[in-house]
Amino acid sequence: MSCEIKSFEENKAQWITISSDEYESMKSTQEILSDPELLQPIEESRENVKAGQYKELRGLEGTAILLIH
């Protein structure tokens, strides 16, 4: 992610410039985090991992993949 930060004297305007792709990604993330129905499966998966209810597989280039029961 690349961004440009501009700032001026105290009490003056400040902004960050990001790509439109990064902006769209941030909006999508915000939508997901704002929707309890979308968050529920994520939270259930986290609980399953904490409880050890998963199988670890090795993917391409040694990448770990978790299969959650």
Secondary structure, DSSP 8 states (H G I E B T S, - for coil): --EEEEE-STTS-EEEEE-HHHHHHHHHHHHHHT-HHHHHHHHHHHHHHHTT-EEEEE-GGG-EEEEE-
